[in-house]
Amino acid sequence: MDKQEFKVELEGVIGTIRTYTRNPFMMGYTKELKQAVETDDYQTMRLVLDKVIDWYSEELNNIKNDEFVFNKHMHEKAFIILKQYRQAIQ
């Protein structure tokens, strides 16, 4: 995945995360990720992507098993997008 495609997907990823949590750390991470993408700050992108991917790794099973989460497939898609872009900017 290239940066332009990630930029197109980013609002959807952030929106999906925010439908599930208002965790202050995640709110900060998503804000920083958006800013880093806009300013081509790859160091911050890698750092924040690692944190968000770690969060999803820990939280995805809870999301999948939560009867009140209506967009489980969107979380899976968001997680895949984050991992693909992180791999692309090694």
Phi and psi restraints in degrees (range 20) as a CNS / XPLOR table:
assign (resid 1 and name C) (resid 2 and name N)
       (resid 2 and name CA) (resid 2 and name C) 1.0 -92.5 20.0 2
assign (resid 2 and name N) (resid 2 and name CA)
       (resid 2 and name C) (resid 3 and name N) 1.0 171.4 20.0 2
assign (resid 2 and name C) (resid 3 and name N)
       (resid 3 and name CA) (resid 3 and name C) 1.0 -62.1 20.0 2
assign (resid 3 and name N) (resid 3 and name CA)
       (resid 3 and name C) (resid 4 and name N) 1.0 -40.6 20.0 2
assign (resid 3 and name C) (resid 4 and name N)
       (resid 4 and name CA) (resid 4 and name C) 1.0 -62.1 20.0 2
assign (resid 4 and name N) (resid 4 and name CA)
       (resid 4 and name C) (resid 5 and name N) 1.0 -44.1 20.0 2
assign (resid 4 and name C) (resid 5 and name N)
       (resid 5 and name CA) (resid 5 and name C) 1.0 -64.4 20.0 2
assign (resid 5 and name N) (resid 5 and name CA)
       (resid 5 and name C) (resid 6 and name N) 1.0 -41.8 20.0 2
assign (resid 5 and name C) (resid 6 and name N)
       (resid 6 and name CA) (resid 6 and name C) 1.0 -62.2 20.0 2
assign (resid 6 and name N) (resid 6 and name CA)
       (resid 6 and name C) (resid 7 and name N) 1.0 -41.2 20.0 2
assign (resid 6 and name C) (resid 7 and name N)
       (resid 7 and name CA) (resid 7 and name C) 1.0 -60.5 20.0 2
assign (resid 7 and name N) (resid 7 and name CA)
       (resid 7 and name C) (resid 8 and name N) 1.0 -38.8 20.0 2
assign (resid 7 and name C) (resid 8 and name N)
       (resid 8 and name CA) (resid 8 and name C) 1.0 -66.2 20.0 2
assign (resid 8 and name N) (resid 8 and name CA)
       (resid 8 and name C) (resid 9 and name N) 1.0 -38.4 20.0 2
assign (resid 8 and name C) (resid 9 and name N)
       (resid 9 and name CA) (resid 9 and name C) 1.0 -81.9 20.0 2
assign (resid 9 and name N) (resid 9 and name CA)
       (resid 9 and name C) (resid 10 and name N) 1.0 -18.8 20.0 2
assign (resid 9 and name C) (resid 10 and name N)
       (resid 10 and name CA) (resid 10 and name C) 1.0 -59.8 20.0 2
assign (resid 10 and name N) (resid 10 and name CA)
       (resid 10 and name C) (resid 11 and name N) 1.0 -43.3 20.0 2
assign (resid 10 and name C) (resid 11 and name N)
       (resid 11 and name CA) (resid 11 and name C) 1.0 -60.8 20.0 2
assign (resid 11 and name N) (resid 11 and name CA)
       (resid 11 and name C) (resid 12 and name N) 1.0 -39.2 20.0 2
assign (resid 11 and name C) (resid 12 and name N)
       (resid 12 and name CA) (resid 12 and name C) 1.0 -65.4 20.0 2
assign (resid 12 and name N) (resid 12 and name CA)
       (resid 12 and name C) (resid 13 and name N) 1.0 -41.0 20.0 2
assign (resid 12 and name C) (resid 13 and name N)
       (resid 13 and name CA) (resid 13 and name C) 1.0 -62.4 20.0 2
assign (resid 13 and name N) (resid 13 and name CA)
       (resid 13 and name C) (resid 14 and name N) 1.0 -49.0 20.0 2
assign (resid 13 and name C) (resid 14 and name N)
       (resid 14 and name CA) (resid 14 and name C) 1.0 -63.4 20.0 2
assign (resid 14 and name N) (resid 14 and name CA)
       (resid 14 and name C) (resid 15 and name N) 1.0 -44.0 20.0 2
assign (resid 14 and name C) (resid 15 and name N)
       (resid 15 and name CA) (resid 15 and name C) 1.0 -61.0 20.0 2
assign (resid 15 and name N) (resid 15 and name CA)
       (resid 15 and name C) (resid 16 and name N) 1.0 -39.2 20.0 2
assign (resid 15 and name C) (resid 16 and name N)
       (resid 16 and name CA) (resid 16 and name C) 1.0 -64.1 20.0 2
assign (resid 16 and name N) (resid 16 and name CA)
       (resid 16 and name C) (resid 17 and name N) 1.0 -45.7 20.0 2
assign (resid 16 and name C) (resid 17 and name N)
       (resid 17 and name CA) (resid 17 and name C) 1.0 -60.1 20.0 2
assign (resid 17 and name N) (resid 17 and name CA)
       (resid 17 and name C) (resid 18 and name N) 1.0 -42.1 20.0 2
assign (resid 17 and name C) (resid 18 and name N)
       (resid 18 and name CA) (resid 18 and name C) 1.0 -73.2 20.0 2
assign (resid 18 and name N) (resid 18 and name CA)
       (resid 18 and name C) (resid 19 and name N) 1.0 -16.4 20.0 2
assign (resid 18 and name C) (resid 19 and name N)
       (resid 19 and name CA) (resid 19 and name C) 1.0 -72.9 20.0 2
assign (resid 19 and name N) (resid 19 and name CA)
       (resid 19 and name C) (resid 20 and name N) 1.0 -18.7 20.0 2
assign (resid 19 and name C) (resid 20 and name N)
       (resid 20 and name CA) (resid 20 and name C) 1.0 -103.1 20.0 2
assign (resid 20 and name N) (resid 20 and name CA)
       (resid 20 and name C) (resid 21 and name N) 1.0 -36.5 20.0 2
assign (resid 20 and name C) (resid 21 and name N)
       (resid 21 and name CA) (resid 21 and name C) 1.0 -140.5 20.0 2
assign (resid 21 and name N) (resid 21 and name CA)
       (resid 21 and name C) (resid 22 and name N) 1.0 150.6 20.0 2
assign (resid 21 and name C) (resid 22 and name N)
       (resid 22 and name CA) (resid 22 and name C) 1.0 -118.1 20.0 2
assign (resid 22 and name N) (resid 22 and name CA)
       (resid 22 and name C) (resid 23 and name N) 1.0 23.4 20.0 2
assign (resid 22 and name C) (resid 23 and name N)
       (resid 23 and name CA) (resid 23 and name C) 1.0 -53.2 20.0 2
assign (resid 23 and name N) (resid 23 and name CA)
       (resid 23 and name C) (resid 24 and name N) 1.0 123.6 20.0 2
assign (resid 23 and name C) (resid 24 and name N)
       (resid 24 and name CA) (resid 24 and name C) 1.0 -57.6 20.0 2
assign (resid 24 and name N) (resid 24 and name CA)
       (resid 24 and name C) (resid 25 and name N) 1.0 -33.9 20.0 2
assign (resid 24 and name C) (resid 25 and name N)
       (resid 25 and name CA) (resid 25 and name C) 1.0 -64.8 20.0 2
assign (resid 25 and name N) (resid 25 and name CA)
       (resid 25 and name C) (resid 26 and name N) 1.0 -45.5 20.0 2
assign (resid 25 and name C) (resid 26 and name N)
       (resid 26 and name CA) (resid 26 and name C) 1.0 -65.9 20.0 2
assign (resid 26 and name N) (resid 26 and name CA)
       (resid 26 and name C) (resid 27 and name N) 1.0 -36.5 20.0 2
assign (resid 26 and name C) (resid 27 and name N)
       (resid 27 and name CA) (resid 27 and name C) 1.0 -62.2 20.0 2
assign (resid 27 and name N) (resid 27 and name CA)
       (resid 27 and name C) (resid 28 and name N) 1.0 -43.2 20.0 2
assign (resid 27 and name C) (resid 28 and name N)
       (resid 28 and name CA) (resid 28 and name C) 1.0 -66.4 20.0 2
assign (resid 28 and name N) (resid 28 and name CA)
       (resid 28 and name C) (resid 29 and name N) 1.0 -42.7 20.0 2
assign (resid 28 and name C) (resid 29 and name N)
       (resid 29 and name CA) (resid 29 and name C) 1.0 -61.8 20.0 2
assign (resid 29 and name N) (resid 29 and name CA)
       (resid 29 and name C) (resid 30 and name N) 1.0 -45.2 20.0 2
assign (resid 29 and name C) (resid 30 and name N)
       (resid 30 and name CA) (resid 30 and name C) 1.0 -67.2 20.0 2
assign (resid 30 and name N) (resid 30 and name CA)
       (resid 30 and name C) (resid 31 and name N) 1.0 -36.1 20.0 2
assign (resid 30 and name C) (resid 31 and name N)
       (resid 31 and name CA) (resid 31 and name C) 1.0 -64.4 20.0 2
assign (resid 31 and name N) (resid 31 and name CA)
       (resid 31 and name C) (resid 32 and name N) 1.0 -45.7 20.0 2
assign (resid 31 and name C) (resid 32 and name N)
       (resid 32 and name CA) (resid 32 and name C) 1.0 -65.4 20.0 2
assign (resid 32 and name N) (resid 32 and name CA)
       (resid 32 and name C) (resid 33 and name N) 1.0 -38.0 20.0 2
assign (resid 32 and name C) (resid 33 and name N)
       (resid 33 and name CA) (resid 33 and name C) 1.0 -63.0 20.0 2
assign (resid 33 and name N) (resid 33 and name CA)
       (resid 33 and name C) (resid 34 and name N) 1.0 -45.4 20.0 2
assign (resid 33 and name C) (resid 34 and name N)
       (resid 34 and name CA) (resid 34 and name C) 1.0 -60.8 20.0 2
assign (resid 34 and name N) (resid 34 and name CA)
       (resid 34 and name C) (resid 35 and name N) 1.0 -44.6 20.0 2
assign (resid 34 and name C) (resid 35 and name N)
       (resid 35 and name CA) (resid 35 and name C) 1.0 -65.2 20.0 2
assign (resid 35 and name N) (resid 35 and name CA)
       (resid 35 and name C) (resid 36 and name N) 1.0 -41.3 20.0 2
assign (resid 35 and name C) (resid 36 and name N)
       (resid 36 and name CA) (resid 36 and name C) 1.0 -63.8 20.0 2
assign (resid 36 and name N) (resid 36 and name CA)
       (resid 36 and name C) (resid 37 and name N) 1.0 -39.1 20.0 2
assign (resid 36 and name C) (resid 37 and name N)
       (resid 37 and name CA) (resid 37 and name C) 1.0 -65.2 20.0 2
assign (resid 37 and name N) (resid 37 and name CA)
       (resid 37 and name C) (resid 38 and name N) 1.0 -42.9 20.0 2
assign (resid 37 and name C) (resid 38 and name N)
       (resid 38 and name CA) (resid 38 and name C) 1.0 -65.6 20.0 2
assign (resid 38 and name N) (resid 38 and name CA)
       (resid 38 and name C) (resid 39 and name N) 1.0 -29.6 20.0 2
assign (resid 38 and name C) (resid 39 and name N)
       (resid 39 and name CA) (resid 39 and name C) 1.0 -105.4 20.0 2
assign (resid 39 and name N) (resid 39 and name CA)
       (resid 39 and name C) (resid 40 and name N) 1.0 8.2 20.0 2
assign (resid 39 and name C) (resid 40 and name N)
       (resid 40 and name CA) (resid 40 and name C) 1.0 58.3 20.0 2
assign (resid 40 and name N) (resid 40 and name CA)
       (resid 40 and name C) (resid 41 and name N) 1.0 36.2 20.0 2
assign (resid 40 and name C) (resid 41 and name N)
       (resid 41 and name CA) (resid 41 and name C) 1.0 -91.3 20.0 2
assign (resid 41 and name N) (resid 41 and name CA)
       (resid 41 and name C) (resid 42 and name N) 1.0 86.3 20.0 2
assign (resid 41 and name C) (resid 42 and name N)
       (resid 42 and name CA) (resid 42 and name C) 1.0 -68.0 20.0 2
assign (resid 42 and name N) (resid 42 and name CA)
       (resid 42 and name C) (resid 43 and name N) 1.0 -30.7 20.0 2
assign (resid 42 and name C) (resid 43 and name N)
       (resid 43 and name CA) (resid 43 and name C) 1.0 -63.0 20.0 2
assign (resid 43 and name N) (resid 43 and name CA)
       (resid 43 and name C) (resid 44 and name N) 1.0 -46.7 20.0 2
assign (resid 43 and name C) (resid 44 and name N)
       (resid 44 and name CA) (resid 44 and name C) 1.0 -67.4 20.0 2
assign (resid 44 and name N) (resid 44 and name CA)
       (resid 44 and name C) (resid 45 and name N) 1.0 -39.2 20.0 2
assign (resid 44 and name C) (resid 45 and name N)
       (resid 45 and name CA) (resid 45 and name C) 1.0 -57.1 20.0 2
assign (resid 45 and name N) (resid 45 and name CA)
       (resid 45 and name C) (resid 46 and name N) 1.0 -48.1 20.0 2
assign (resid 45 and name C) (resid 46 and name N)
       (resid 46 and name CA) (resid 46 and name C) 1.0 -61.8 20.0 2
assign (resid 46 and name N) (resid 46 and name CA)
       (resid 46 and name C) (resid 47 and name N) 1.0 -44.9 20.0 2
assign (resid 46 and name C) (resid 47 and name N)
       (resid 47 and name CA) (resid 47 and name C) 1.0 -60.3 20.0 2
assign (resid 47 and name N) (resid 47 and name CA)
       (resid 47 and name C) (resid 48 and name N) 1.0 -50.4 20.0 2
assign (resid 47 and name C) (resid 48 and name N)
       (resid 48 and name CA) (resid 48 and name C) 1.0 -70.4 20.0 2
assign (resid 48 and name N) (resid 48 and name CA)
       (resid 48 and name C) (resid 49 and name N) 1.0 -40.3 20.0 2
assign (resid 48 and name C) (resid 49 and name N)
       (resid 49 and name CA) (resid 49 and name C) 1.0 -58.6 20.0 2
assign (resid 49 and name N) (resid 49 and name CA)
       (resid 49 and name C) (resid 50 and name N) 1.0 -41.3 20.0 2
assign (resid 49 and name C) (resid 50 and name N)
       (resid 50 and name CA) (resid 50 and name C) 1.0 -60.0 20.0 2
assign (resid 50 and name N) (resid 50 and name CA)
       (resid 50 and name C) (resid 51 and name N) 1.0 -42.1 20.0 2
assign (resid 50 and name C) (resid 51 and name N)
       (resid 51 and name CA) (resid 51 and name C) 1.0 -67.4 20.0 2
assign (resid 51 and name N) (resid 51 and name CA)
       (resid 51 and name C) (resid 52 and name N) 1.0 -42.9 20.0 2
assign (resid 51 and name C) (resid 52 and name N)
       (resid 52 and name CA) (resid 52 and name C) 1.0 -69.2 20.0 2
assign (resid 52 and name N) (resid 52 and name CA)
       (resid 52 and name C) (resid 53 and name N) 1.0 -40.4 20.0 2
assign (resid 52 and name C) (resid 53 and name N)
       (resid 53 and name CA) (resid 53 and name C) 1.0 -63.9 20.0 2
assign (resid 53 and name N) (resid 53 and name CA)
       (resid 53 and name C) (resid 54 and name N) 1.0 -41.0 20.0 2
assign (resid 53 and name C) (resid 54 and name N)
       (resid 54 and name CA) (resid 54 and name C) 1.0 -60.9 20.0 2
assign (resid 54 and name N) (resid 54 and name CA)
       (resid 54 and name C) (resid 55 and name N) 1.0 -43.6 20.0 2
assign (resid 54 and name C) (resid 55 and name N)
       (resid 55 and name CA) (resid 55 and name C) 1.0 -60.1 20.0 2
assign (resid 55 and name N) (resid 55 and name CA)
       (resid 55 and name C) (resid 56 and name N) 1.0 -47.8 20.0 2
assign (resid 55 and name C) (resid 56 and name N)
       (resid 56 and name CA) (resid 56 and name C) 1.0 -63.2 20.0 2
assign (resid 56 and name N) (resid 56 and name CA)
       (resid 56 and name C) (resid 57 and name N) 1.0 -38.1 20.0 2
assign (resid 56 and name C) (resid 57 and name N)
       (resid 57 and name CA) (resid 57 and name C) 1.0 -58.8 20.0 2
assign (resid 57 and name N) (resid 57 and name CA)
       (resid 57 and name C) (resid 58 and name N) 1.0 -39.0 20.0 2
assign (resid 57 and name C) (resid 58 and name N)
       (resid 58 and name CA) (resid 58 and name C) 1.0 -79.9 20.0 2
assign (resid 58 and name N) (resid 58 and name CA)
       (resid 58 and name C) (resid 59 and name N) 1.0 -29.8 20.0 2
assign (resid 58 and name C) (resid 59 and name N)
       (resid 59 and name CA) (resid 59 and name C) 1.0 -100.6 20.0 2
assign (resid 59 and name N) (resid 59 and name CA)
       (resid 59 and name C) (resid 60 and name N) 1.0 -18.4 20.0 2
assign (resid 59 and name C) (resid 60 and name N)
       (resid 60 and name CA) (resid 60 and name C) 1.0 -61.2 20.0 2
assign (resid 60 and name N) (resid 60 and name CA)
       (resid 60 and name C) (resid 61 and name N) 1.0 -38.9 20.0 2
assign (resid 60 and name C) (resid 61 and name N)
       (resid 61 and name CA) (resid 61 and name C) 1.0 -63.4 20.0 2
assign (resid 61 and name N) (resid 61 and name CA)
       (resid 61 and name C) (resid 62 and name N) 1.0 -39.2 20.0 2
assign (resid 61 and name C) (resid 62 and name N)
       (resid 62 and name CA) (resid 62 and name C) 1.0 -62.8 20.0 2
assign (resid 62 and name N) (resid 62 and name CA)
       (resid 62 and name C) (resid 63 and name N) 1.0 -41.1 20.0 2
assign (resid 62 and name C) (resid 63 and name N)
       (resid 63 and name CA) (resid 63 and name C) 1.0 -62.4 20.0 2
assign (resid 63 and name N) (resid 63 and name CA)
       (resid 63 and name C) (resid 64 and name N) 1.0 -46.8 20.0 2
assign (resid 63 and name C) (resid 64 and name N)
       (resid 64 and name CA) (resid 64 and name C) 1.0 -63.1 20.0 2
assign (resid 64 and name N) (resid 64 and name CA)
       (resid 64 and name C) (resid 65 and name N) 1.0 -30.4 20.0 2
assign (resid 64 and name C) (resid 65 and name N)
       (resid 65 and name CA) (resid 65 and name C) 1.0 -97.8 20.0 2
assign (resid 65 and name N) (resid 65 and name CA)
       (resid 65 and name C) (resid 66 and name N) 1.0 0.3 20.0 2
assign (resid 65 and name C) (resid 66 and name N)
       (resid 66 and name CA) (resid 66 and name C) 1.0 -86.1 20.0 2
assign (resid 66 and name N) (resid 66 and name CA)
       (resid 66 and name C) (resid 67 and name N) 1.0 117.5 20.0 2
assign (resid 66 and name C) (resid 67 and name N)
       (resid 67 and name CA) (resid 67 and name C) 1.0 -66.5 20.0 2
assign (resid 67 and name N) (resid 67 and name CA)
       (resid 67 and name C) (resid 68 and name N) 1.0 -17.7 20.0 2
assign (resid 67 and name C) (resid 68 and name N)
       (resid 68 and name CA) (resid 68 and name C) 1.0 -92.6 20.0 2
assign (resid 68 and name N) (resid 68 and name CA)
       (resid 68 and name C) (resid 69 and name N) 1.0 -8.0 20.0 2
assign (resid 68 and name C) (resid 69 and name N)
       (resid 69 and name CA) (resid 69 and name C) 1.0 -83.0 20.0 2
assign (resid 69 and name N) (resid 69 and name CA)
       (resid 69 and name C) (resid 70 and name N) 1.0 117.9 20.0 2
assign (resid 69 and name C) (resid 70 and name N)
       (resid 70 and name CA) (resid 70 and name C) 1.0 -92.3 20.0 2
assign (resid 70 and name N) (resid 70 and name CA)
       (resid 70 and name C) (resid 71 and name N) 1.0 -14.1 20.0 2
assign (resid 70 and name C) (resid 71 and name N)
       (resid 71 and name CA) (resid 71 and name C) 1.0 -122.7 20.0 2
assign (resid 71 and name N) (resid 71 and name CA)
       (resid 71 and name C) (resid 72 and name N) 1.0 48.5 20.0 2
assign (resid 71 and name C) (resid 72 and name N)
       (resid 72 and name CA) (resid 72 and name C) 1.0 -56.0 20.0 2
assign (resid 72 and name N) (resid 72 and name CA)
       (resid 72 and name C) (resid 73 and name N) 1.0 -42.7 20.0 2
assign (resid 72 and name C) (resid 73 and name N)
       (resid 73 and name CA) (resid 73 and name C) 1.0 -63.7 20.0 2
assign (resid 73 and name N) (resid 73 and name CA)
       (resid 73 and name C) (resid 74 and name N) 1.0 -30.3 20.0 2
assign (resid 73 and name C) (resid 74 and name N)
       (resid 74 and name CA) (resid 74 and name C) 1.0 -70.9 20.0 2
assign (resid 74 and name N) (resid 74 and name CA)
       (resid 74 and name C) (resid 75 and name N) 1.0 -34.1 20.0 2
assign (resid 74 and name C) (resid 75 and name N)
       (resid 75 and name CA) (resid 75 and name C) 1.0 -66.9 20.0 2
assign (resid 75 and name N) (resid 75 and name CA)
       (resid 75 and name C) (resid 76 and name N) 1.0 -40.7 20.0 2
assign (resid 75 and name C) (resid 76 and name N)
       (resid 76 and name CA) (resid 76 and name C) 1.0 -62.2 20.0 2
assign (resid 76 and name N) (resid 76 and name CA)
       (resid 76 and name C) (resid 77 and name N) 1.0 -42.6 20.0 2
assign (resid 76 and name C) (resid 77 and name N)
       (resid 77 and name CA) (resid 77 and name C) 1.0 -63.6 20.0 2
assign (resid 77 and name N) (resid 77 and name CA)
       (resid 77 and name C) (resid 78 and name N) 1.0 -45.0 20.0 2
assign (resid 77 and name C) (resid 78 and name N)
       (resid 78 and name CA) (resid 78 and name C) 1.0 -60.4 20.0 2
assign (resid 78 and name N) (resid 78 and name CA)
       (resid 78 and name C) (resid 79 and name N) 1.0 -42.8 20.0 2
assign (resid 78 and name C) (resid 79 and name N)
       (resid 79 and name CA) (resid 79 and name C) 1.0 -61.9 20.0 2
assign (resid 79 and name N) (resid 79 and name CA)
       (resid 79 and name C) (resid 80 and name N) 1.0 -42.7 20.0 2
assign (resid 79 and name C) (resid 80 and name N)
       (resid 80 and name CA) (resid 80 and name C) 1.0 -63.6 20.0 2
assign (resid 80 and name N) (resid 80 and name CA)
       (resid 80 and name C) (resid 81 and name N) 1.0 -44.7 20.0 2
assign (resid 80 and name C) (resid 81 and name N)
       (resid 81 and name CA) (resid 81 and name C) 1.0 -59.6 20.0 2
assign (resid 81 and name N) (resid 81 and name CA)
       (resid 81 and name C) (resid 82 and name N) 1.0 -46.6 20.0 2
assign (resid 81 and name C) (resid 82 and name N)
       (resid 82 and name CA) (resid 82 and name C) 1.0 -60.1 20.0 2
assign (resid 82 and name N) (resid 82 and name CA)
       (resid 82 and name C) (resid 83 and name N) 1.0 -45.3 20.0 2
assign (resid 82 and name C) (resid 83 and name N)
       (resid 83 and name CA) (resid 83 and name C) 1.0 -66.6 20.0 2
assign (resid 83 and name N) (resid 83 and name CA)
       (resid 83 and name C) (resid 84 and name N) 1.0 -39.9 20.0 2
assign (resid 83 and name C) (resid 84 and name N)
       (resid 84 and name CA) (resid 84 and name C) 1.0 -63.6 20.0 2
assign (resid 84 and name N) (resid 84 and name CA)
       (resid 84 and name C) (resid 85 and name N) 1.0 -43.9 20.0 2
assign (resid 84 and name C) (resid 85 and name N)
       (resid 85 and name CA) (resid 85 and name C) 1.0 -70.2 20.0 2
assign (resid 85 and name N) (resid 85 and name CA)
       (resid 85 and name C) (resid 86 and name N) 1.0 -37.3 20.0 2
assign (resid 85 and name C) (resid 86 and name N)
       (resid 86 and name CA) (resid 86 and name C) 1.0 -61.2 20.0 2
assign (resid 86 and name N) (resid 86 and name CA)
       (resid 86 and name C) (resid 87 and name N) 1.0 -41.5 20.0 2
assign (resid 86 and name C) (resid 87 and name N)
       (resid 87 and name CA) (resid 87 and name C) 1.0 -64.8 20.0 2
assign (resid 87 and name N) (resid 87 and name CA)
       (resid 87 and name C) (resid 88 and name N) 1.0 -36.3 20.0 2
assign (resid 87 and name C) (resid 88 and name N)
       (resid 88 and name CA) (resid 88 and name C) 1.0 -68.2 20.0 2
assign (resid 88 and name N) (resid 88 and name CA)
       (resid 88 and name C) (resid 89 and name N) 1.0 -25.3 20.0 2
assign (resid 88 and name C) (resid 89 and name N)
       (resid 89 and name CA) (resid 89 and name C) 1.0 -107.6 20.0 2
assign (resid 89 and name N) (resid 89 and name CA)
       (resid 89 and name C) (resid 90 and name N) 1.0 26.3 20.0 2
